[in-house]
Amino acid sequence: MLLKKRFASDELLSMRYLNTRMALTEKETLHYSNLEKGYEGELTFDLLAESLKEEKLIINDLLLEVSNSYFQIDTLVISQGMIHLLEIKNYQGDCYLESDKLYAVNTGREYKNPVYQLKRSATLFRQLLQTLKQNYPVEPSVIFINPEFTLYQAPMDQPIILPTQVNRFLNDLNKSPSKLNEGHRKLAQNLISLHQTKNPFTALPNFQYDQLLKGMYCETCKSMLVVIKKKSLVCGKCGGAEKIERAILRSVGEFKMLFPERKVTTQSIYEWCNTDLSKKTFCRVLKKNFIAVGSTRDTYYE
Ligand SMILES: [Zn+2]
């Protein structure tokens, strides 16, 4: 049973918005593309995990804190006698491990070895279980999900699941009988309640309001070549159409995420959307979807 769904992280969403509205540096582009790939890999794994039939509780994207140390768990699976911590990696191409370091074969570039990250998470998670007075064995695994990934010199004693082993890993999970009780469910709820929403690992580029491109763009292809036709935002590039109200709300969502310190007002959203719509339209949409705070002149929306 899936208890906590996975969503694109605030960091990934912000990077998507920024990528459309400013020129990212090479390094930022690489970081953004890694975030997209990572998320894609996690979604691929989620689809496969739907095949789990035995009683299990699945919690995705947990960010926990133990004595001031934060750690993330991509997927946590609680079954009767075991907790699996899964780190999902969507690496592509040929890599090799040498004295515990991970390198790309063709470029020689060193990557963070995810096994380290996972072992740290597992240690911290075991500490957390102790403080919660819970006594489950914890089994961590790094799952390389991309079928185009090869890892040379992978030692057999490492908690690594290679692409050719993912199905078998899930089958084995499926084969181990599991009956859950109230204790398992309480633990799961407890872990979810400990989830931290402010992620200290987030790394966004520096950006200022003035330097970002204002305007509305196509949801599908991100093109700014959009026109307003019959209450819809219509894309001149891919032909996609979206109801104006929905498109405005999407733009407000972006504005709020990128500039949490700025107030949502008719004027601020009018400027942000910078399009062929009257202030009246923005005012109407904001009034309908948010709560107005303050008196007429300084009304803002929450
Ligand atoms: Zn489009």
Boltz pocket constraint, residues with backbone or C-beta under 6 A from the ligand:
constraints:
  - pocket:
      binder: B
      contacts: [[A, 218], [A, 219], [A, 220], [A, 221], [A, 222], [A, 223], [A, 235], [A, 236], [A, 237], [A, 238], [A, 239], [A, 240]]
      max_distance: 6.0
